[in-house]
Amino acid sequence: MKLRLLALIVAGCAVAGLPGPASATGGPGDHWIDTTPAGLDVYASSTATVELDLNLDGTPDANYALIGQTTIARGDPSDDSTNYPGLRPIDGHLDVIDTEIVSMSLTDGTVTLIAGAGLGQGGVLPASWGAIAEQPTDPALGDSLFDVYLELDLGGGTYAYSQTPIRISSVVDRIPMIATYDSGPVLITLHDSFQGGNRIANLTRLEFTTIVPEPAVLTLLALGGLALIRKRRA
């Protein structure tokens, strides 16, 4: 819920013509996850490499290099993940941060990848949740993952959807994250509709890199400030 509020606050600030709150960061160093506050990070020049099997024979035959903006929300540190319970032991150590890809729009001018809850043609895409969990053996590092639901606009009115999430993961040592997330070799069916539809391709690999981070970190104070401004303008 808090991740969704963060996204709404940013949108409200944009509508009101207000700058986002001052940015905050976490890491590098030991136990940086414990003290990194909730926020929203905007990666203006993130990239992705999408590898597809268009012939449906299990062998990759198309590769696309995409670039664009990705916005990632993150909650406050917690003892365990809300969306991935059991990710870390309940022991009083705030070593987990829940995350979400709020929006992703990457393109090469022909092919476009979209991710984010309520996005895609007809607003059909569900949330692409994620989490960062401190490594038990190295408190300076966090294991980070996302389960991505995507829409691929392949051009010519052809759209492809992952009806099951694509797990990508990386190891990170700070916020904003500077990392490459990789699915590794996979074989995930893509359909021409998010529900039902026809199988039109297989996704065989997804790599996502957070390049040139431009964080806009939000706090609950921003929500109160925005409400106050709206009240004064009323």
Long-range contacts (C-beta under 8 A, 24 or more apart in sequence): 2-38, 2-75, 2-76, 3-38, 3-73, 3-74, 3-75, 3-98, 3-99, 3-100, 3-102, 4-73, 4-117, 5-223, 6-38, 6-39, 6-40, 6-73, 6-102, 6-218, 7-40, 7-71, 7-73, 7-102, 9-40, 9-218, 9-222, 9-223, 9-226, 10-40, 10-71, 10-216, 10-218, 12-226, 13-222, 13-226, 16-226, 16-229, 16-230, 18-226, 18-229, 20-216, 20-217, 20-218, 20-222, 21-216, 21-217, 21-218, 21-219, 21-221, 21-222, 22-217, 23-215, 23-216, 23-217, 24-215, 24-217, 25-174, 25-175, 25-176, 25-215, 25-217, 26-174, 26-175, 27-140, 27-172, 27-173, 27-174, 27-175, 28-140, 28-173, 28-174, 29-140, 30-139, 30-140, 31-95, 31-134, 31-139, 32-140, 32-173, 32-174, 32-175, 33-77, 33-94, 33-95, 33-96, 33-97, 33-132, 33-133, 33-134, 33-142, 34-77, 34-93, 34-94, 34-95, 34-134, 35-77, 36-74, 36-77, 36-97, 36-175, 37-76, 37-217, 37-219, 38-73, 38-74, 38-75, 38-76, 38-218, 38-219, 38-220, 39-73, 39-74, 39-175, 39-215, 39-216, 39-217, 39-218, 39-219, 40-71, 40-72, 40-73, 40-74, 40-102, 40-215, 40-216, 40-217, 40-218, 41-71, 41-72, 41-74, 41-175, 41-176, 41-177, 41-213, 41-214, 41-215, 41-216, 41-217, 42-69, 42-70, 42-71, 42-213, 42-214, 42-215, 42-216, 43-69, 43-70, 43-71, 43-72, 43-176, 43-210, 43-211, 43-212, 43-213, 43-214, 44-69, 44-212, 44-214, 45-69, 45-211, 45-212, 46-70, 46-104, 46-106, 46-208, 46-209, 46-210, 46-211, 46-212, 47-106, 47-208, 47-209, 47-211, 48-106, 48-113, 48-206, 48-207, 48-208, 48-209, 49-205, 49-206, 49-207, 50-111, 50-113, 50-152, 50-203, 50-205, 50-206, 51-203, 51-204, 51-205, 51-206, 52-190, 52-201, 52-202, 52-203, 52-204, 53-187, 53-201, 53-202, 53-203, 53-204, 54-201, 56-199, 56-201, 56-202, 58-187, 58-202, 60-204, 60-205, 64-108, 64-111, 65-108, 66-106, 66-107, 66-108, 66-111, 66-112, 66-113, 67-106, 67-107, 67-108, 68-104, 68-105, 68-106, 68-107, 69-103, 69-104, 69-105, 69-106, 70-101, 70-103, 70-104, 70-105, 70-106, 70-208, 70-210, 71-101, 71-102, 71-103, 71-104, 71-116, 72-99, 72-100, 72-101, 72-102, 72-130, 72-177, 72-210, 73-99, 73-100, 73-102, 74-98, 74-99, 74-100, 74-132, 74-175, 75-99, 81-131, 81-133, 83-129, 83-131, 84-129, 84-131, 87-131, 87-133, 88-133, 88-134, 88-136, 93-134, 95-133, 95-134, 96-131, 96-132, 96-133, 96-134, 97-131, 97-132, 97-133, 97-142, 98-129, 98-130, 98-131, 99-129, 99-130, 99-131, 99-132, 99-144, 99-146, 100-127, 100-128, 100-129, 100-130, 101-128, 101-130, 101-146, 101-148, 104-128, 104-148, 104-150, 110-155, 111-152, 111-153, 111-154, 111-155, 112-152, 112-153, 113-150, 113-151, 113-152, 113-153, 114-150, 114-151, 114-152, 114-153, 115-148, 115-149, 115-150, 115-151, 119-151, 120-151, 120-159, 120-161, 120-194, 121-151, 121-159, 124-151, 124-161, 124-194, 124-195, 125-149, 125-150, 125-151, 125-161, 125-194, 128-165, 132-172, 135-171, 140-173, 141-171, 141-172, 141-173, 142-171, 142-172, 142-173, 143-169, 143-171, 144-169, 144-170, 144-171, 144-172, 144-177, 144-179, 144-181, 145-169, 145-170, 145-181, 146-181, 146-208, 148-206, 148-208, 150-206, 151-194, 152-190, 158-192, 158-200, 159-192, 160-190, 160-191, 160-192, 160-200, 160-201, 161-190, 161-191, 161-192, 161-193, 161-194, 161-197, 162-188, 162-190, 162-203, 163-189, 163-191, 163-194, 163-195, 164-188, 164-189, 166-203, 166-206, 168-206, 168-207, 168-208, 175-215, 176-210, 176-213, 176-215, 177-210, 177-213, 178-210, 178-211, 178-213, 179-209, 179-210, 180-207, 180-208, 180-209, 181-207, 181-208, 181-209, 182-206, 182-207, 182-208, 183-207
